[in-house]
């Protein structure tokens, strides 16, 4: 292997890292992120179900059987973070540690044993952090964020990139597992009272928490939804209520099978369904969305500087992916500038998606040509891309399909078919323009500045400056014709 080949295949050196440990009422989790970037990669993610808050509603104390398991998991997480050279480790405790009579004592025990500071957040802080976690991945989010944990539920209004009113109530899924239990009835009443002030702001209800993610995953399977990405999954209120009714009435075995959860997690899913039914009744939202981001991402967002927060997360993520994986990082911006003159009819959101397509157009170049389309679609559907919902991801996938010559897999094609004709046409224009620009220039920066692409009435014109005339050719003309055809224009090659 040559020195160049070794460099190309060498693992990417990680930059600074930041870790977040979340000590919840049901689980304990460590997530390690890249630090100092707007759309960080998830370097490590591990969860242990401990159940610290199980039984707390009856006893007022932490589950004694869960304490050793929690301490053991936390010892491992702290040791891992240190071995991974995490620069800053942020440890937070939520409802169980703040509400249990013995919560403060256990927090001190953990701090002493682990040599870390455990920050126990208030209910209002937890609500804010959950909402900021949603903004971390979706800055334009508007509506009411609901974060369901094991021992509490938090609500927060979001609009214009800011968090508004917040509330917290002791109504977690651990206390909602038995339909007619007095604790369940009391928790639902408390939840309803907390939700009432948010009704006018809840046109969109944005759900955070593992129980609701599991419920959404089950609903995707039941509905035959072809695009299995939880972030940005949207349901109508009727669909959400039907999912809740199914989870509550279905057998444990079927819930376990369809939702893909362990038997021990079925109770959390059922409790989550009861909580959601109450929220649907009290808030009457027009849509229900799932957020894969929550409190842990909120902790990261909280420590971001304003400059970093204001970056567009989709473009930031796509730029980072281009820098790591493309043959010629920086060409994507040039490609987008080159095709902009023919994209005047796109909406502002689709123009943003077109920019992302240009940045991502070459990140799968190492894939075998026969599988490059599938590799591209997998990148945009599975990658950690913030600032984009399902329709946006599908637009990116459809455009990249046309960037390369190939077909989508049947389930991918079924997902793209959910886009309207107008969106699919715009995606094809963007993809074919990217294919043309990459072919003209070989994705080498500096070339497209001498090869202008423009519209003139009903004509699509590609003109080469004299010093770039050698970049023209028959293959270029064929790709220009293909782009003009989808735009219903006459193609003209000059030079």
Protein Blocks (a to p, Z undefined) as FASTA:
>chain_A
ZZklmmmmpccddddddddddddfkbccdddddehiabdcdfbdcdddeklmgoklmnop
acfklmmmmmmmmmmmmmmmmmnopabdcddddfklmmpmklmmmmmmmmmmnopacddd
dfklmmmmmmmmmmmmommbgcddddddfkbccddddeehiacddddddddfklmmbmkl
mklmmmmmmmmmmmmmmmmmmmbacdedjklmmmmmmmmmmnopabdcfghpacdfklmm
mmmmmmmmmcfklmmmmnopafklmmmmmmmmmmmmmmmmmnopabdcddfbdfklmmmm
mmpcfklmmpcfklmmmmmmmmmmmmbghjlmmmmmmmmmmmmmpcfklmmmmmmmmmmm
mmmmmpcfklmmmmmmmmmmmmccehiafklmmmmmmmmmmmpgcdddfklmmmmmmpcf
klmmmmmmmmmmmmmmmmmnoopghklmmmccddehjaccddddfklmmmgcfklmmmmm
mmmmmnopacddeZZ
